[in-house]
């Protein structure tokens, strides 16, 4: 019976990983392509996305102006900061941040690096939660999602778990050979991690970005009912002002 439970757990974790691999990259690519290929004469080409009611531009992003591209990965931003140090000033034309910035503890420092490596008039595509950091229902839901991912060890937590396991293979109290962890320690880790997350509303994200020299070009929402977008996700395209 115990073997059957372990097998079911592994199958569930594998299915979740496969689902994420099959869906996330494809969806993100389709959504980004609609931004690059947007034509004000045919706004319906945005597929599952919709622009905010008022806009006065022919295109969202000038595709021909993108020669160098930088993607900010998840975690706490340390790896991105190290890569940024390697890049010269005014090096890239496009930066993407997909559901990442709310994990960064020192946001101003990270945004200053974006400004440094981005060309004037370069673009920043932000995909984030539109969520108050207080104890809102959305914040509680998002914390639950993060907790589930930590327990299942998927997404950004998969590699952390693998590294942790290899570093502690002789410490059965922390992580045992059966890939289990003490629940009290797990609970403490979850509380500590979710408490460090800094959610912001779209207006608050806009304020943070405008304060370092970006201007909002376009906001794109999903054509969904709120119940079908429980993570309150949206896109915002920013352009860097002249330095």
N, C-alpha and C positions, 0 to 999 in steps of 0.2 A: 504493500500500500504506500509506504514512504517513497519507494522508488518511483511509483506511478505519479505521486505528487511532484517530485523533483522533475520528472520528465515533462509534465504538464506546464510547470513553471518555466522551464527552458524553452518549450515550444511557444509559449505566450510571449516571452521576451524576444525570441527570434522573429515572430510574426510582427511585433511592434517595430523592430528595427527595419525589417523589410518594407513595411508600410511607409515608414519615414523616408527610406532611401528612394522608393519608387515615386512618391508624391511630391516631396518638398522641392527638389531641384527643378522638376518639370514645371510645376506651378509658378515658381519664382521666375523662370525663364520666360514663360508666356506673359506674365505680368510686366516684366521689364521690357519685353519687345513691344508691347502695346504703348508704353511710354515713348520709346524711341520712334515708333512709327505713327504716332498720333498726328492727325491732321484735323484742324479745326472745322474743316468742311465735312468731315465724317467722324464726329465724336463717338458714334456708336461702336467704332473699332476698338474701344477700350475693353470690350468683352465684359468680364465680371467686375470691372472697376468703373467708377464714375467720378468726374471732376466736381469740385465744389461749384455751386451755381454760377459764380461770376469769374470769368477769366477773359483776358484780352490778348492772347498770344496765338500764333499760328502753329507753334510746336512746343512740346514740353521740354525736350532735350535735343540739342543739335548733335545728331549722331556723328556727323563728319568731324566734329571738334574733339572727339574722344580718341586720343592716341595712347594714353597710359591710364591704367585702372588699378585701384587699390580697394580690397575688400577687408573690412574690419571683422575679424573673427570674434567669437564669443569668449567667455570667461571674464576675467577682471581687467582686460585691456593691456596686460603687461607684455604679451607677445607682440601685439600690435605696436606698442610703444618702442620695442626693440627694433622692429622692422622699420618703423618711422625714422629712427635715428640713422639707419642705413641709407635712407632716401634723401636726396638733395632737396633744397627748397624749391618750390614751384615745379614739382616733379610730375604730378599726375593731374589728369583732367576730370576724373570721376572717382568718387568714394562711395561705397555702399555700406550701410549698417542695417542688417536685418535682425530686428528684435534683439539688440545687443547692448545699446547704451544704458539701459536701466541696470545693467550689471556692473557698470564702471563706477568705482568709488570716488575717483577724482575727475569728475566730468570736465571741469574747466581746463585742466591740463591736457586732456585728450582732445578737446575741441581746438585748443591752441595748436596742437600738432597737426590737426586736419588743415587748419588755415595755413600753416607753414609749408606743407608739402603740396597743397593744392594750387593750381594755377588761378590767377584772377579770372573770374567768370566761370571757373570750374564748378562742377555739380556735386552735390551730396544727395544721395537717395536714402531716405530714412524709412524704415518700416518698424513701427513701434506700437505699444499699447497706449490707448487714450484712457488713462486711468489715474485717479487720485491716489496719492500715496497713503492717505489715511485708511482707516478700516472700512473701505467700501466693499460692496459685494464682489465687484470685479477683482479687486486686490486679493480678497480671500480666495476666490476661484483660482487666480493665477498662482498664488502660493501653494494651493493644493496641487496644481499641475506640476510645479517645480518639485514638490515633495514626492509625487508619484515617480517622476523621472529619476530622482535621486535613488529611490528604493529599487526601481527597475533597472537602474544603471544604463540608461539610453541617452542618446543625444550628446550634449556636452559633458555628461557625467560618465559616459562609457569609458573613455580613455583615462579619466581620473581613477575610476575603479580598477582598471587594469594595472595602472602604475602603482596604486595603493596596494594591490594584491601582491605584486612582485616585490615591493619593498618590505612587506610585512609577512612573508610566507612562513616565517618561523614564529610569528606572534599570533597564536590561535585565539587570544582574547579579542584582538581587533578584527581580524578576518581569518576564518578557518578554511581548511581545504574544501569544505562543502559549500564555500562561497556564502556564508552567513555572517551576520554582524550583530553584535549586541544591540538590542532594541533601544535601550536607554541612551547608548552612544549615538545610534542612528537618529533618535528623536532630537538629541542635543544638536547634532550636525544640521538637521533640517531647520530647526528654530534659528540657529545662528546664521545660516545661509539666507533664509527667506527674510530675516530681519535686516540684512544688508542690502536688499534690493531697493532701488530708488525709482519707483514708478512716477510718471508725470502725465499730466493731461497734454493734449496737443498744443494748447496755448502756452503751457509751461515749457514744452520742448522748443516751441517757436521763440519764446523769450530768451532761452539759453543760447540758441544758435544765432539769433540776431545780435546778441550782446557781444559776440566775437567777430561779427562782420558778414554773416550770411543774410540773404534775403529770401523770403519764401516765394517760390515760383508757382507751385501747384500743390494742391492737396487732393488725394484720391482715396475714396472710400469704397468699400465693397458693396455691391448691389444686393445686400442681404438684410434680413430683419435682424434686430439686435440679438435675438435668441439663437440665430445661426452664426453669429460672430461673438461668442462668449468671451473671447480674449480681447475684444475691442481693438482689433488691429486695423491699421490704416497706413497709407504711404504719404510721404511729403517729399517734394523735390525742392531743394534749396540751391541757390547759386551764390558764389562768393563775390562780394563786392571788390572793387579795386583796392589793393593794399596801399 
